[in-house]
Amino acid sequence: MDLDFLRIVPSIPFILNGIWVTLLFVLVSAILGFLIGTILSLFKIGNIRGLKWFADAYTSIFRGTPLILQLMLIYFATPQLIGYDIPAFLAGILAFGLNSGAYISEIIRAGIQAVDKGQREAAEALAIPYKPMMKDIILPQAMKNILPALLNEFITLTKESAIVATIGFMDIMRRAQVVSANTYTAFEPLIFAGLIYYILVMGLTLLGRAVERRLRRSE
């Protein structure tokens, strides 16, 4: 076994620059997923049968198929179907955002349904319209309850973001692969990339625990 981490030392800044690219990718994907998930959750608890069916079908499809398949379809099929050479960043954002939206919709739906029914009954008794009631009363309470679960989803997105390396997006994993090809090594750059992902995930995990403690103290 011939391991020499010194061979990748000149390439370490190149790999480290992938941290900001990865975090930006995850952040934008999470925002898109949150917006989609919020809309779908409202469809699911609403009384319009068509919208409820659409939200359930959407969730079933995106949770029931592999994320990498969804990514490949968006990246490789888009040029074939509409003639648009979609950038890797945009393809990844769409795939991860659409996929994350399916999971977040279930999280938000559960959070809304966990809010005391008396809150809705009181709002209805005061003749508060549905939209202001959801926006000003129900959703803020639901968000407080599901914040830890949303942070866990963000952590999951961070780990799974390595998949976008398969379409050439220059994240941490792809940069490690480039270094691997240039230095004729595999173990060292991949282990270094794994260490970066581990530090990121553990940092986000500690942040999530701190948020949970603060929420418990505020109750």
N, C-alpha and C positions, 0 to 999 in steps of 0.2 A: 504494500500500500504506500503510494507516494503522494502525500498531501503537503501542499505548500501554500498557505494563505498569503504569503508575501507576494505571490504572483498576481493577486487581485487588488493589492493595496493601491496602485495607481488608478484603478477603476472604481474605487469606493465612492468618491464624490459623484461620479456618474450614476451609480445605483442610488445614492442618497437623494439625488434630485428627483427621483421617482416618488419620494414620499409626498411631496406637495402635489404632484400630478395625481397620485392615487387618492389623496384626501379630497382634492377638488372634485374628482370623478365621483367619489362616494357621496359627498355632500350634495352635489347637483342631483344625483340619482335618488337620494333620500328625500329631497324636497319634492321632486316629481312624484315619487311613490307616495308621499304623504298627501299631496293634492289629489291624486287619483284615488287613494284609499279613503280619504274623507268623503269624496263624492259617492263612491261605491257604497260606503257604509250608510249614507243617508238614503240611497236607493233601496238598500236591504231592509231598512226599518220603516220605509215609507209604505203608503197604501196603493201605489200605482203598480199594478201587477207586471206590466211590461218592463218597467225599469228594474223591478226586483228580480225578474227572470234574467235580465241582461247582466245584472251585478253577480248573481249566483253562477251564471254560465261563464262569465269572465274569470271569476275566482277559481272555478273548477278547472278551466283550461290552463291558466297560468300556474296553478299549484300542481297540476297533474302532469305537466311536461317538463323535461329538464331545462334548466336555465341556459345551458350551453347551446341547446337546440334552438331556443328562442333567439339567442344572440346570432347564431349562424344564419338563421332565416332572415333576420333583419339586415345583416351585413352583406350576405351573398345574394339574397333573393331580390333586394330592393333595386339594384341595377338592372336585373333581368326583367322585373315587372314594370318599373316606371322609368327606367333609363337614367336614374340618378345615382352617381357614384358616391354613396354615403360615406362620410369620414368615420374612422374607427371610433373616435370619441363620441360622436352623435349616435352611432349604432349601439355602443355600449350603454350610453345614458338611457336610450329608449328601452333597450332590453331589460336593464336592471330596474329602471323606474316602473315599467309596466309590470314586471314580475313582483317587485316589492309592493306595489299598490294592492295586489291581490291579498298579500299577507297582512298589510297594514289595515285594509278594510275590515278584516275579521277582528283585529285588535281594537279598532275604534268602535266597531259595532258592539263588541262585548263591553267596552267601557261605557257606551251610551246606555246600554241596557242595565248596567250595574248602578246607574244613578237612581237614587230614591224616586219611586213613582210619585211620591207626594210633591216633588218639585214640579213635575209636569202638571199634575192636577191643580196645584196652586196657580201656576201660570195660566192654565185654561180658565180657572175660576175668575181670574183678573182680566180675562178676555185679551190676553197677549197673543198676537198672531204667531203662527207656527215658526216662520223664519226667524223673527227676533227671539223667540223662546229658545230655539236651537242654538243660535249664535251667541246669545248673551247669558243664558242660564244653563242649558244642558251640556253643550260642548266644552265650556271651560271646566266644569266639574269632571267630565269624562277624561279630558286631557290630563288633568292632575292624577287621575287614577292609573292611566296607561303610560305615563311618561317612562317608567322603568322598562316596560315592554318595548317601547319605541327605541330606547337606547340599545336594547338587546338586538333589535332589528338592524340598527346602524352598525353594531359590531359584526353581525352576520354579513352585512353588505361589504364591510371592510375586508373580511376574509375571502369572500367569494369574488371580490373584484379582480383577483389574480386571473380569473378566467378570461378577461379581456386581452390578456397577452396572446391568446390564440388567434386574434385578428390583427395583431401587430401594434396594438396600442402601447405606448411607451410608459407603462407603469413600472412598479418595482420589479415584478416578475419578469416582464419583457426585457428590462435592462439587465437583469441577472442572466437571462438567456443570451443576450448580445455579448456580455462579458465572457460567458462560458464559451461561446463560439470563437471569440477573438483570442482567448488565452488557452484554448484546448483543455479546459478543465470543466468539470460538472459539479463536483461536490462542494467546492469552496464558495462559488458565487451563489449557489442555491441555498446553502446553509446560511450565508450572510443575509440573503433575502428573507429566509424564514425567521431569522432573529429580528429583523426589522418588523415583520408582520406581528411577531409575538409581542414586541414592545408596544406597538400601536394598540393591539387588542387588549393587553393588560392595562394600558393607560386608560382606554375607554371603559374598561370594566371597573376600574377604581373610581372613575368619574360617575359611572352609573350607581355604584354603591353609595357614594357621597350624596347624590341626588335623592336616593331612597331614604337615607338617614334624615336629610333635611325635610323631606315630605312627611316622614313619621313624626318629627318634632313639631311640625306646623299643624298637625291634626289635633 
